[in-house]
Amino acid sequence: MAAIVLTQALPRAKALAQQIRDAGFEPVRLSFQQLEPIEAATNRLAGLRISDDDRLVFVSPSAVHFAQPVLARLAQWCPHGMAVVGPGTEAALRASCPGLEPIRPAQPPFDADALTALPAMQAGAFGTLVVLRGEQGRDDWIEAFRAAGKQVEVFELYRRLDVQPDTAMQAAIARLASRAEPALLMVGSVGQAERLAQWSVAAGLAQWLRRQPCLVSHPRVASRLLAHGFTTMLDAPPGLSMLTAAIQWAQNSSAASS
């Protein structure tokens, strides 16, 4: 059975693992962070008043997850102003709000720069910019809107806590390393890439892990992994989330080995 290693933070990694399992493949969680809600930000978001002339930007699938308590209302008030950075966030938003057509980049690289270059995201095209994200993130693109005179509201809905993979996770990776077939590493951020590289050395599994194909979310992630000796970088096809691309890889890998 084809295996997919998830470096995404908890609780998102658990949700992805279940979807991979449902597709008939083996997920292995190797999470280095745990996300927890910032209740003050969620409460403040509950009191937000927006219109369809505004832009509501979700920077990650986790931003969608932690906005769930008020997401239906936000989508009702601003159905044409919802925006996402990449396909994974788009998939999460569509799953929560069926029929929604978010503003998003059509092709890689999927990042804030690509999103804000779109005509619908130009400063003169909307009223207030509302950014939903985690406790840490890029501020340069947000400050550019402020410099252009836009009103910007930033909601940091969750914080990241570092966690160490437990012995069961390490044992699962060691079992994969004993097999002949490759495993796909899903790496969604530069931080995940850095932690994966450091952990692989400490766990004595760097030699095997560096040979495995890495499905990455952005060229910056690929660059960091390559710098640490990982050799094979894969991109999700345009318009596909990393999860969908990972399952496609597993299907192709299983077909090739049968």
C-alpha positions, 0 to 999 in steps of 0.5 A: 500500500502506498504511503504518504507522510504528513508533516502538516500541523495538528489538527489538520494532519489528522483530517488529512490522514483520514481522507488519505485512509478513506482513499485506500492509502496509508497515512503516516503523521509526522507533525512538528506543530500543534495549532490551538485557537486564539479565542479573543480573535475568534470572538472579535471576528464574530462581531465583524461587519462586512459587505460584498464590497470587502475582501476576506482573505484566508491564508491557509486551510487552518484559517478556514478551520478556525473560522468555522464558528462564523464562516457561514455568516461571513460567506452570506455577507461577502459571497463574492469577496472571499479570497484564498491563497492556494488550492488547499485553502480553496478546497477547505473553503468550498467544503465548508461553503458549497457553491462558493467561488473564491478569488484565487490565483489560477496557477503556481506559485500560490502565495499572497503575492500572486493573489494580490496581483489579481484585478479583483485584489487591487486597492481600488477594487474593494473596501476593507481588507480582512485577513484571516491567518495564524499568529505568525505570517508575512506582513509585507503584502498587508502593509502594502495595502495599508500604504495604499490607504486601505483599511485592513483588519487582521485576525490571528485565529490560531497559534502554533505550538512546537511538538516533538514527534513521539516514538510511535511516529518515529517507529512508523517512519522506520517501518516505511524505510524498511520497505522497497517502495518509496513514500511521499512526503507532503511538506506545506511550509518552509517551517515544516521543511526545516523541522523535517530536515532537523528531525530526520538527522536526530532520528537517524533517518535522514539518508532514507528520507532525503531520497523520498519524493517531496510534494511541496506547496511553493518553490521556497519550500523546495529550495529549503529541502534541496538545501538540506539534501532532499533530492526529488521535488514534486508540485501539485498540478495547477488547480489541485490541492496538495491532498488531491495531488498526493492521492494521485501520486499514491494511485500511480505508485500503486499501479506501477508496482502492481 
